[in-house]
């Protein structure tokens, strides 16, 4: 009886450690509008903080309200190449797509080509309409589109990453 209890305890610890390592090895590329409008920068920062529970967010700067000032010394080519390197390195792309952005659309298209798992978040309560090219790409497994309110983000992330916290 004691032996079985110890085996269960050992299995539970092993499962926890495996889950922890898997979570910490995940690389997440967060995409949000920068040049097309920064009204949602604070929201991006809050979403990024939540995403850190599921892995390393490679693009934390997207949530920084002064990102454009910080990137002023980088050429457009340097920004593109850096971001594409991060996208290539990532396992997942999570995009907040409420603010229409050519850059975010480009990143999503590249992520599709790279066979990344994609989650697009859209807030319909803003009165904006999501592009049919995004909503129409949803396939229920590797390309997910969710209409949401910010308070729903934790449960959406939990479902997307299929992990109990």
Backbone torsions as a table, in degrees:
resi	resn	phi	psi	omega
1	UNK	NA	-47.8	178.9
2	UNK	-64.3	-39.2	179.6
3	UNK	-61.0	-44.7	179.1
4	UNK	-64.3	-39.2	178.4
5	UNK	-63.3	-42.3	177.9
6	UNK	-64.8	-39.9	178.1
7	UNK	-62.5	-43.1	177.8
8	UNK	-62.9	-43.0	179.6
9	UNK	-62.2	-43.6	179.2
10	UNK	-63.3	-42.7	178.6
11	UNK	-62.9	-41.5	178.8
12	UNK	-62.0	-45.0	178.5
13	UNK	-62.9	-43.6	179.6
14	UNK	-61.7	-44.7	179.0
15	UNK	-61.8	-43.7	178.9
16	UNK	-60.8	-46.5	-178.8
17	UNK	-63.9	-43.7	178.5
18	UNK	-61.6	-43.4	179.3
19	UNK	-62.8	-42.5	179.2
20	UNK	-61.5	-47.8	-179.6
21	UNK	-64.1	-40.0	178.5
22	UNK	-62.2	-45.7	-179.2
23	UNK	-62.5	-45.4	-175.9
24	UNK	-73.1	-20.1	178.5
25	UNK	-87.6	-11.6	177.5
26	UNK	-66.6	141.0	176.1
27	UNK	-121.6	124.8	-174.8
28	UNK	-115.9	128.6	174.8
29	UNK	-100.5	114.2	177.6
30	UNK	-96.9	129.5	178.9
31	UNK	-117.0	134.9	176.3
32	UNK	-156.1	158.2	-176.6
33	UNK	-59.9	134.7	172.7
34	UNK	-117.1	-68.1	-176.6
35	UNK	-78.2	-21.3	-178.7
36	UNK	-84.0	-2.1	177.8
37	UNK	143.8	134.5	-176.2
38	UNK	-111.1	16.7	-179.5
39	UNK	-58.5	-27.2	-176.3
40	UNK	-100.0	12.6	-176.1
41	UNK	-56.9	-41.6	179.5
42	UNK	-65.5	-39.2	175.5
43	UNK	-61.7	-45.0	179.0
44	UNK	-56.8	-43.2	-179.5
45	UNK	-61.1	-41.6	179.4
46	UNK	-67.4	-39.4	177.5
47	UNK	-65.4	-41.8	179.3
48	UNK	-61.0	-42.7	178.0
49	UNK	-58.3	-42.2	178.7
50	UNK	-66.8	-39.2	-178.7
51	UNK	-64.8	-26.2	179.8
52	UNK	-61.0	-20.3	175.8
53	UNK	-67.0	-20.8	-172.9
54	UNK	-107.5	-5.4	179.9
55	UNK	159.2	-171.6	-179.9
56	UNK	-85.6	123.8	176.7
57	UNK	-89.7	115.0	-175.5
58	UNK	-76.4	-20.2	-172.9
59	UNK	-119.7	48.4	-179.7
60	UNK	-58.8	-28.4	-177.4
61	UNK	-58.8	-22.8	-178.9
62	UNK	-61.8	-28.5	178.4
63	UNK	-86.3	-2.5	-179.2
64	UNK	-84.1	124.4	-176.8
65	UNK	-66.9	-16.9	179.9
66	UNK	-108.9	26.0	-176.0
67	UNK	-58.5	-38.9	-178.8
68	UNK	-65.1	-37.6	176.8
69	UNK	-66.5	-41.5	-178.5
70	UNK	-67.1	-27.0	-178.8
71	UNK	-96.5	6.6	-174.1
72	UNK	-62.4	-26.5	-180.0
73	UNK	-88.8	-0.5	178.0
74	UNK	-97.6	140.1	174.5
75	UNK	-74.8	163.2	177.8
76	UNK	-61.8	-35.8	177.6
77	UNK	-64.7	-42.2	179.0
78	UNK	-63.2	-41.5	177.7
79	UNK	-62.8	-48.0	179.3
80	UNK	-57.3	-51.9	-175.3
81	UNK	-65.1	-39.6	176.8
82	UNK	-61.7	-48.6	-178.0
83	UNK	-65.0	-37.6	178.0
84	UNK	-68.4	-32.7	175.5
85	UNK	-64.6	-44.5	177.7
86	UNK	-63.3	-41.2	179.8
87	UNK	-63.8	-42.5	176.9
88	UNK	-60.8	-37.9	-178.3
89	UNK	-73.9	-24.1	-172.9
90	UNK	-74.6	161.0	173.8
91	UNK	-100.5	-31.3	-174.7
92	UNK	-134.1	150.2	168.0
93	UNK	-118.3	125.3	173.0
94	UNK	-115.6	121.6	-176.8
95	UNK	-122.7	131.6	170.7
96	UNK	-92.2	112.6	-168.8
97	UNK	-110.3	15.1	-178.3
98	UNK	-66.0	-43.8	177.0
99	UNK	-84.5	111.4	-179.3
100	UNK	-56.9	134.4	-176.9
101	UNK	-149.7	125.5	176.1
102	UNK	-62.0	-39.0	-179.8
103	UNK	-62.4	-45.2	179.4
104	UNK	-65.0	-41.3	176.7
105	UNK	-59.9	-41.2	177.3
106	UNK	-62.3	-45.3	-179.9
107	UNK	-62.3	-40.6	178.4
108	UNK	-63.6	-45.3	178.2
109	UNK	-59.5	-43.0	178.1
110	UNK	-65.3	-39.1	179.4
111	UNK	-63.5	-37.9	175.9
112	UNK	-61.0	-48.0	179.2
113	UNK	-60.4	-33.3	-179.3
114	UNK	-85.1	1.8	178.3
115	UNK	61.2	40.1	175.4
116	UNK	-83.2	157.0	172.8
117	UNK	-86.0	129.6	-168.5
118	UNK	-123.2	136.7	172.0
119	UNK	-125.5	120.7	175.7
120	UNK	-109.2	129.7	-179.4
121	UNK	-109.9	129.5	-178.0
122	UNK	-133.4	135.4	179.1
123	UNK	-104.6	95.8	-177.2
124	UNK	-66.9	-22.0	-178.7
125	UNK	-65.1	-9.9	177.9
126	UNK	-76.1	-13.2	-177.7
127	UNK	88.1	-4.1	178.3
128	UNK	-82.3	161.9	176.9
129	UNK	-114.4	136.3	179.3
130	UNK	-80.4	139.9	178.0
131	UNK	-56.7	137.7	176.3
132	UNK	-62.9	-24.9	179.9
133	UNK	-69.2	-25.7	176.2
134	UNK	-88.0	-54.8	-177.7
135	UNK	-61.7	-37.1	-178.4
136	UNK	-73.0	-14.8	-179.9
137	UNK	-83.9	-11.0	-177.5
138	UNK	-59.6	133.2	179.5
139	UNK	-125.0	2.8	176.5
140	UNK	82.1	-4.7	179.2
141	UNK	-134.9	-60.8	-177.1
142	UNK	-101.1	-8.7	176.7
143	UNK	-137.4	105.3	-175.2
144	UNK	-113.8	136.5	174.0
145	UNK	-121.9	126.8	-179.3
146	UNK	-124.7	125.1	166.0
147	UNK	-77.7	136.4	-173.9
148	UNK	-153.9	164.8	164.9
149	UNK	-112.1	152.7	-175.2
150	UNK	-54.6	-36.1	-179.3
151	UNK	-64.3	-18.1	-180.0
152	UNK	-88.8	-10.4	-175.6
153	UNK	-56.3	-44.9	-179.1
154	UNK	-57.2	-42.8	-179.2
155	UNK	-72.2	-32.4	176.8
156	UNK	-65.2	-45.2	179.4
157	UNK	-63.9	-41.6	179.6
158	UNK	-59.8	-44.9	178.7
159	UNK	-66.3	-44.1	-177.8
160	UNK	-61.2	-44.8	-178.9
161	UNK	-87.7	-2.1	176.1
162	UNK	47.6	57.2	-175.7
163	UNK	-144.4	137.3	173.7
164	UNK	-85.0	136.9	176.0
165	UNK	-95.9	NA	NA
